[in-house]
Each structure stands twice: as structure tokens, then as C-alpha cells.
């Protein structure tokens, strides 16, 4: 019975003893289709500077460029680096970009505005630190205390080591 099942591309289930037909053709066809699709999508892309990406697959399109997957890794190419025909193919500068729009409004405030506010806040914090006007918060104070403790511990260890070295040197001299 098992020999007949193997010839007919069938599989015998162990528990029930039923013969179940295995469809290898569909599996093979699906694998072949996936491989051929990846080969069709791979292409050579050349930048305006002359750099060429062989067998590159476009993994996603963003508002400012495209992300490529190549044998050497993942690379982002900005639209300004690409020729006009590639820019047009990925709808650069059109009213409806294919990727997420950077200026998409959420809750009345754009993502660009929020990002600009975050950057300005970080710059203000850095400026106040440089001018000495920054008062550290509780977490920063704890880190500063810990660093100072480690500095003092290392300094004390170094002093003890120097004294011991001097005593041993004096005895063997």
C-alpha cells in the first residue's frame, strides 16, 4: 500500500491509515513564481553621479527617496541623486506621493512642525548646558553622583597602589 502511495504522490497518515494526496505541483509552482517574481523585480539602477546598483530590488518608496536591497545590503537613494526617468517612475514631485507624506497633518499639527519643535527644544537644552544655566533633573543628578563616586574610588585605589609600590620599592632597594 505504501509503494502504491509513493507512486501516486500520495501520503499515508500514520494514525488513521488514510491515504492523502499531496499536491507537489502547486507547491513547486508557488516556489517557481516567487523566484521568478524576485528576478523580474531586480534591476540595475544608476545614479546621476555614475554609481550603479546591480540587481537592486526597490523595497519601499518614501517621500524623499527609495530604499534598495542589493547583495551588499540596504541602501537609501534620495530622489535628487536619481535620473529624471527614475524620479518620474516613482512619482517624485507629484501631488500624490507613493510613500507616506512627511507633511501629513495629524490633529491639526503637521509632523514637520512637531519635529521642528523637538529639534528646537533639544537645541535650547544644549545651549543652556553650554552656558551653565542648566539645572539637572533627578536622574541626571543621580548619574553625576555615581560618576563622581567612581572617580573618587579610582583615585583612592591609585593612591593606595602608588604607596604600596613605593614601600615595596624601598624594601628591595
DOTI-863035 format. One record per residue: z, y, x of N, C-alpha, C, CB in turn; chain; residue number from 1; residue in three letters. Coordinates in steps of 0.2 Angstrom, whole numbers. Last residue first. Glycine has a CB too. Layout:
N
   n_up  n_north  n_east  ca_up  ca_north  ca_east   c_up  c_north  c_east  cb_up  cb_north  cb_east  drenmar  vonu  torza
      Z        Y       X      Z         Y        X      Z        Y       X      Z         Y        X        A   NUM    ALA
...
end
This chain:
173
   n_up  n_north  n_east  ca_up  ca_north  ca_east   c_up  c_north  c_east  cb_up  cb_north  cb_east  drenmar  vonu  torza
    238      240     327    235       244      332    239      243     338    236       251      330        A   173    UNK
    243      233     316    239       229      320    236      233     326    233       227      317        A   172    UNK
    250      243     310    254       237      312    250      234     317    256       233      306        A   171    UNK
    241      253     306    246       255      310    249      249     313    251       259      307        A   170    UNK
    234      245     296    230       248      302    235      249     308    226       254      301        A   169    UNK
    243      244     286    241       238      290    237      240     296    236       234      285        A   168    UNK
    245      257     283    251       254      285    248      247     289    255       251      279        A   167    UNK
    232      261     278    235       264      284    241      260     287    237       271      282        A   166    UNK
    230      252     267    226       251      273    229      255     279    219       254      271        A   165    UNK
    240      258     259    241       251      261    236      250     268    239       246      256        A   164    UNK
    235      270     257    241       270      260    242      263     263    247       271      255        A   163    UNK
    223      267     250    222       270      257    229      270     260    221       278      255        A   162    UNK
    228      261     239    224       257      243    223      260     250    217       256      241        A   161    UNK
    234      272     233    238       266      235    234      262     240    240       261      229        A   160    UNK
    223      280     230    228       282      234    232      276     237    233       287      231        A   159    UNK
    216      272     221    213       273      228    218      276     232    207       279      227        A   158    UNK
    224      271     210    223       265      214    220      266     221    218       261      210        A   157    UNK
    224      285     207    230       282      209    229      275     213    235       280      203        A   156    UNK
    211      286     203    213       290      208    220      287     211    214       297      206        A   155    UNK
    210      277     192    206       275      198    209      279     204    199       277      197        A   154    UNK
    219      283     183    220       277      185    217      275     192    219       272      180        A   153    UNK
    212      296     181    219       296      184    221      289     187    224       298      179        A   152    UNK
    201      291     175    200       294      181    207      294     185    198       302      179        A   151    UNK
    206      285     163    203       281      168    202      284     175    196       279      165        A   150    UNK
    212      296     157    216       291      159    213      287     164    218       287      153        A   149    UNK
    200      303     154    205       306      159    209      301     162    208       312      156        A   148    UNK
    194      295     145    191       296      151    195      299     156    185       301      150        A   147    UNK
    204      296     135    203       289      138    199      290     145    198       285      133        A   146    UNK
    202      310     131    209       307      134    208      300     138    214       306      128        A   145    UNK
    189      309     127    191       313      133    197      311     136    191       321      131        A   144    UNK
    191      301     116    186       299      121    188      303     127    179       300      119        A   143    UNK
    199      309     108    201       303      110    197      300     116    201       298      104        A   142    UNK
    191      320     106    197       321      109    200      314     112    203       324      105        A   141    UNK
    181      315      98    179       317      104    185      318     109    175       324      104        A   140    UNK
    188      312      86    185       306       90    183      308      97    179       304       86        A   139    UNK
    193      325      82    197       319       84    194      314      88    201       317       78        A   138    UNK
    182      337      90    185       334       85    189      328      87    180       331       80        A   137    UNK
    182      351     101    181       344      100    185      341      94    183       340      106        A   136    UNK
    175      366     100    182       363       99    180      356      97    186       367       94        A   135    UNK
    165      376     110    165       370      105    173      368     105    161       365      108        A   134    UNK
    163      387     118    166       388      112    167      382     107    161       393      108        A   133    UNK
    156      385     130    163       384      130    166      385     123    166       388      135        A   132    UNK
    142      386     130    146       392      131    153      391     131    144       397      125        A   131    UNK
    139      372     128    137       376      135    141      382     136    130       377      135        A   130    UNK
    143      371     115    146       367      120    145      370     127    144       359      120        A   129    UNK
    135      379     108    142       381      108    145      377     114    145       379      101        A   128    UNK
    123      372     111    123       379      113    131      381     114    120       384      109        A   127    UNK
    125      361     104    124       360      111    125      367     114    117       358      113        A   126    UNK
    125      365      91    131       362       94    131      362     101    131       355       91        A   125    UNK
    113      371      89    118       375       89    125      372      92    120       377       81        A   124    UNK
    105      359      90    104       364       95    110      369      95     98       368       94        A   123    UNK
    109      352      78    111       349       85    110      355      90    106       344       86        A   122    UNK
    105      362      69    112       360       69    113      357      76    114       355       64        A   121    UNK
     91      361      71     94       367       72    102      366      73     93       372       66        A   120    UNK
     89      347      67     87       349       74     91      356      75     80       350       75        A   119    UNK
     92      348      53     96       344       58     95      346      65     94       336       57        A   118    UNK
     82      357      49     89       359       48     94      355      53     92       358       41        A   117    UNK
     71      350      51     72       356       54     79      358      54     67       361       51        A   116    UNK
     73      339      42     73       338       49     74      344      53     66       334       51        A   115    UNK
     72      346      30     79       343       32     79      341      39     79       337       28        A   114    UNK
     59      351      31     64       356       30     71      352      32     65       359       23        A   113    UNK
     52      338      30     52       343       36     57      348      36     45       346       36        A   112    UNK
     55      334      18     58       330       23     58      334      30     54       323       24        A   111    UNK
     59      347       6     55       343       10     58      339      16     48       347       12        A   110    UNK
     68      348      -9     68       350       -2     63      345       2     75       350        1        A   109    UNK
     67      342     -22     66       350      -21     65      352     -14     71       353      -24        A   108    UNK
     69      329     -20     74       333      -23     73      340     -22     81       331      -19        A   107    UNK
     57      328      -9     62       324      -12     68      328     -14     64       318       -7        A   106    UNK
     40      329      -5     46       333       -7     50      328     -11     44       338      -12        A   105    UNK
     32      326      10     33       323        3     40      326       1     34       316        3        A   104    UNK
     27      328      23     29       334       19     31      332      11     24       339       19        A   103    UNK
     22      316      27     28       319       30     31      325      26     26       322       37        A   102    UNK
     16      303      17     16       310       19     22      313      22     14       314       13        A   101    UNK
     12      287      23     17       292       20     16      299      22     25       289       21        A   100    UNK
     -6      285      24      1       284       26      6      288      22      2       285       33        A    99    UNK
    -17      291      19    -16       284       18     -9      282      19    -21       280       21        A    98    UNK
    -18      307      11    -17       303       17    -15      296      15    -12       306       22        A    97    UNK
    -27      317       2    -23       311        1    -23      306       7    -25       307       -5        A    96    UNK
    -35      327       8    -29       329        4    -24      323       2    -32       331       -3        A    95    UNK
    -37      323      26    -39       323       19    -33      325      14    -42       316       16        A    94    UNK
    -34      322      39    -35       329       36    -37      329      29    -40       332       41        A    93    UNK
    -40      306      40    -36       311       44    -38      318      41    -37       311       51        A    92    UNK
    -45      293      35    -44       299       31    -39      304      34    -41       296       25        A    91    UNK
    -50      284      44    -43       283       42    -40      289      38    -38       282       48        A    90    UNK
    -63      288      46    -62       281       43    -55      281      41    -63       276       48        A    89    UNK
    -61      300      52    -63       300       45    -62      294      42    -71       302       45        A    88    UNK
    -56      296      65    -52       300       61    -54      300      53    -52       308       63        A    87    UNK
    -68      289      69    -62       285       68    -57      289      63    -58       283       75        A    86    UNK
    -76      300      70    -78       295       65    -72      290      64    -84       290       68        A    85    UNK
    -70      308      80    -71       311       73    -72      305      68    -76       316       73        A    84    UNK
    -59      299      91    -65       302       89    -66      304      82    -71       298       91        A    83    UNK
    -41      303      94    -47       299       92    -53      302      91    -45       295       86        A    82    UNK
    -31      311      97    -34       308      103    -40      303     101    -28       303      106        A    81    UNK
    -27      316      85    -30       321       90    -33      318      96    -25       326       92        A    80    UNK
    -21      305      79    -27       307       77    -31      312      82    -27       310       70        A    79    UNK
    -12      295      91    -12       301       87    -20      303      85     -9       307       90        A    78    UNK
     -8      279      92    -13       284       94    -13      289      89    -20       280       95        A    77    UNK
      4      268      98      3       273       93     -2      278      96      9       277       91        A    76    UNK
      5      251     101      3       257      104      2      262      98     -3       257      109        A    75    UNK
     12      236     106     11       240      101     10      247     104     16       240       96        A    74    UNK
      4      224     118      9       227      114      7      231     109     14       231      119        A    73    UNK
     -7      218     124     -2       221      129      4      224     125     -5       226      133        A    72    UNK
    -15      214     114    -12       209      118     -6      212     122    -17       206      123        A    71    UNK
    -10      226     101    -15       223      106    -11      218     109    -18       228      111        A    70    UNK
    -10      236      87     -7       230       90    -12      227      95     -4       224       85        A    69    UNK
     -7      253      83    -12       247       85     -7      242      88    -17       249       90        A    68    UNK
     -6      265      71     -2       261       76     -6      254      77      5       259       73        A    67    UNK
    -12      282      70    -12       275       69     -8      271      74    -20       272       68        A    66    UNK
     -6      298      64    -10       293       69    -10      286      66     -7       293       76        A    65    UNK
      1      306      56     -1       309       62     -5      304      66      5       312       65        A    64    UNK
      4      297      45      2       304       43     -1      307      50      7       308       40        A    63    UNK
     -1      281      49      4       286       47      0      292      47      9       286       53        A    62    UNK
     -6      264      46     -8       271       47     -3      276      45    -15       272       42        A    61    UNK
     -3      249      55     -2       254       50     -5      261      51      6       254       48        A    60    UNK
    -11      241      63     -5       238       60     -3      242      54      1       236       64        A    59    UNK
    -26      237      68    -23       243       66    -17      240      61    -27       247       62        A    58    UNK
    -29      228      83    -28       227       76    -24      233      73    -25       221       74        A    57    UNK
    -40      227      96    -34       230       93    -35      229      86    -34       238       95        A    56    UNK
    -49      222     107    -46       218      101    -40      220      98    -45       211      104        A    55    UNK
    -45      235     118    -49       229      116    -45      225     111    -51       225      123        A    54    UNK
    -45      252     120    -41       246      117    -45      241     115    -36       249      112        A    53    UNK
    -49      263     132    -52       258      127    -46      253     126    -58       255      130        A    52    UNK
    -50      280     136    -46       274      136    -48      270     131    -38       276      136        A    51    UNK
    -57      292     135    -60       287      138    -56      280     138    -62       289      145        A    50    UNK
    -52      302     127    -51       303      135    -54      297     138    -43       303      136        A    49    UNK
    -54      299     115    -58       304      117    -57      305     125    -57       310      114        A    48    UNK
    -53      280     114    -50       287      113    -55      292     116    -43       288      116        A    47    UNK
    -59      266     106    -59       271      112    -57      278     110    -66       271      115        A    46    UNK
    -56      250     101    -55       257       99    -55      261     105    -49       258       95        A    45    UNK
    -63      235      95    -62       239      101    -62      247      99    -68       238      106        A    44    UNK
    -54      225      83    -59       229       85    -58      232      92    -62       234       80        A    43    UNK
    -49      213      71    -48       216       78    -54      219      80    -46       210       82        A    42    UNK
    -53      209      58    -49       215       59    -49      218      66    -43       214       55        A    41    UNK
    -58      196      62    -63       201       59    -59      208      59    -64       200       52        A    40    UNK
    -47      189      66    -53       191       71    -57      196      68    -57       184       72        A    39    UNK
    -40      188      55    -37       192       60    -42      193      65    -31       188       64        A    38    UNK
    -49      181      47    -47       187       45    -44      191      51    -42       187       39        A    37    UNK
    -48      168      54    -55       172       54    -53      179      52    -60       169       49        A    36    UNK
    -35      164      51    -38       166       58    -44      170      58    -39       159       62        A    35    UNK
    -35      163      37    -31       168       41    -33      170      48    -24       165       41        A    34    UNK
    -45      153      35    -46       160       33    -41      165      36    -45       160       25        A    33    UNK
    -39      142      42    -45       145       44    -46      152      42    -51       140       42        A    32    UNK
    -28      141      33    -27       142       40    -33      145      43    -25       136       44        A    31    UNK
    -34      138      21    -30       144       22    -29      146      29    -23       142       18        A    30    UNK
    -41      126      25    -45       132       23    -41      138      23    -47       131       16        A    29    UNK
    -30      117      27    -34       119       33    -39      125      31    -39       113       34        A    28    UNK
    -25      117      14    -21       120       20    -25      122      26    -16       114       22        A    27    UNK
    -35      111       7    -33       118        5    -29      121      11    -29       118       -1        A    26    UNK
    -36       99      14    -42       103       14    -40      111      12    -47       101        9        A    25    UNK
    -25       92      11    -26        94       18    -31      100      18    -27        89       23        A    24    UNK
    -15       88      -1    -21        92        0    -22       95       6    -22        97       -6        A    23    UNK
    -10       72      -4     -8        78        0    -15       81       1     -5        76        7        A    22    UNK
     -4       63     -18    -10        65      -14     -8       72     -11    -16        66      -19        A    21    UNK
      9       51     -19      7        58      -20      1       60     -15     13        63      -19        A    20    UNK
     15       37     -26     10        40      -21      8       47     -23      4        35      -21        A    19    UNK
     33       33     -26     27        36      -30     22       38     -24     28        41      -34        A    18    UNK
     45       29     -22     39        25      -21     33       27     -24     41        18      -23        A    17    UNK
     56       37     -22     54        35      -29     48       29     -28     51        40      -33        A    16    UNK
     60       39      -8     65        37      -14     62       34     -20     68        44      -15        A    15    UNK
     48       41      -1     52        36        1     57       34      -5     56        38        7        A    14    UNK
     31       43      -6     38        46       -6     43       40      -5     39        50      -13        A    13    UNK
     16       42       3     21        38       -1     28       41      -1     21        31        1        A    12    UNK
      2       52       1      8        51        4     13       47       0     11        58        6        A    11    UNK
    -16       51       5    -10        51        0     -4       50       4    -11        46       -5        A    10    UNK
    -29       49      10    -25        55       11    -19       56       6    -30        61       11        A     9    UNK
    -33       36       9    -35        41        3    -31       48       4    -33        38       -3        A     8    UNK
    -28       30      20    -35        31       20    -37       36      14    -38        24       18        A     7    UNK
    -14       30      17    -16        34       23    -24       35      22    -15        31       29        A     6    UNK
    -14       21       6    -12        28        5    -14       33      11     -4        29        4        A     5    UNK
    -17        9      12    -22        12        7    -20       20       6    -21         8        0        A     4    UNK
     -6        8      20    -13         8       23    -18       12      18    -15         1       25        A     3    UNK
      4        6      10      4        12       14     -3       13      18     10        11       19        A     2    UNK
      0       -6       4      0         0        0      0        6       4      6         0       -5        A     1    UNK
end
